[in-house]
Amino acid sequence: MNVVLDLVGSVIIAGLLLLMMFNANTYQSNTRFASDSELQMQQNAKTLADIVSYDLRKIGYECKTNPFLVADSERVSYYADINRDGIQDVVTYYISDTTRASSTPNPEDRVLIRIVNNDTIAGPSLGLTKVRFSYYNDVGTPTSDFNEIRFVKAELWIESVESVDNEYLFTYWELTISPRNI
Amino acid sequence: MSGKTMIILALGFSIITSFLILKLNANSKEGLKTTVDHFESIQSRLIANSGAETYLEKMRRNKSLKGIFNNNVIMGGYYDIDISGPDSLLTITSTGYFDNAVHQSIIRASREPVELPPTLGALYIVSDVLGLQLNGNLDIGGTDKNTDGTLGPEPALPGVVLDDPSDSAYFINNIKSKIANDIEGFGGSPSVYSTPDTTDWEAVVMNTIFAADITVPSGTYSSGTFGTPTDPKITFMNGEIHLSGTCQGDGIMIINGNLTMSGDFTYRGIILVYDKSTIDCQITGNGGVYGTTILVGSNVDLHATGNAGFYYSSQALKNAQLNLKSSRFDIASWWE
């Protein structure tokens, strides 16, 4: 009888330990996944900010007149010789609707659309859910007058592409640029 | 449970925990690297732009500054500068380095021309109160004269121009007939006219001083050269100035204070004597000014003896306009 009790006890304890090990492994996997998602979101945010920053700094480059064609909260379009070939280009930024990024698990993410002349460049979503452009004059007051714009602010809302514990990680990136050519 | 089982379980937990810690550390490092990369990228851009701005400031002071200047240390990094092209089409390339990040800023600029004060006559006086004491063989000529004494191509201007009709009447009524005959130019002798003053002289003076090539303090200058015909200069003299002996110059001379000219002082270009209050201008000796001489002040006292001459010279003025360099730049484009 004692032998049977010893065996049952051993099996129970071994099962508990295996369960703990399994839980530890699952926890490790989830933590790694959350950490990976957070890192990827951070890198995506930096990539998007770098792209937007690079292009917005070129507003009006080699343009003799006011460079702005459109300047509203969701879209900015302007002249700039973006590839330094001596020819004026029209650069446009806006954000797509959610259908453009329907292949990703995140239902809210969209694609940042960059159009240079008629050449549309739309990369992967990178978790971007919202973009807002705003424009300021030389004393920092919001303006919609193209001739008064001296600063352009871009705000990016970015989420993780995949959910972590049924929630999407979130970050916000804001950059205010004073293009030197306007 | 046997000891072996315990060891296996402990090892298993340790391995799982170690993997987790290693992974989290790796992600943490990667996240930090992303942040640091971004910082380095921004820093290299700021360094490149700061380098360009630093050298634009240097070019303001050193008007012939061109070439390649490497390894300029700033903000924990360094930048290389390449300045090329003529003054009308300068290209300044600044490459900023910060750790592994490199950024290049390319600026196209042109040096703006010097804004010369208006030329209305050989001698232009702007004042509220005018004092005159003109003797000797003062010679004032509004007829265009080259610096070698030959006639110039441009139409004659008045010999003397004042800013108020009452001043021109006062001037004519208070000079001796011999001197009146020696004030030649537009309209015949005495060639004295008035034109309302619309010039912001303080702005003219400040803009010119901003571009000064030579700055000298109060004192007597009996030798030396303030510019040459091939290399005219913007000279700023501050205080009581006495120009005498064989002293000479070309370009624009701004005198903020009182002026005494004696000996054989000769100048080709523009002499502008400016002060908000009183100007005491004493002219003796045999010197000459080819171009235009402008006296601006609330009280202007002009005392002249000797054989000094003031001549309108389009040649001297054109030479100044052509060869003087300002310290202002028109930035056509800035790639960053």
Interface residues (C-beta under 8 A of the other chain):
Chain A: S10 I13 A14 L17 M21 A24 N25 Y27 Q28 T31 R32 S35 D36 E38 L39 Q42 Q43 K46 A49 D50 R57 K58 Y61 E62 R84 R180 N181
Chain B: M1 T5 L9 G12 F13 I16 T17 F19 L20 K23 L24 N27 E30 G31 T34 T35 D37 H38 S41 I331 A332 S333 W334 W335 E336
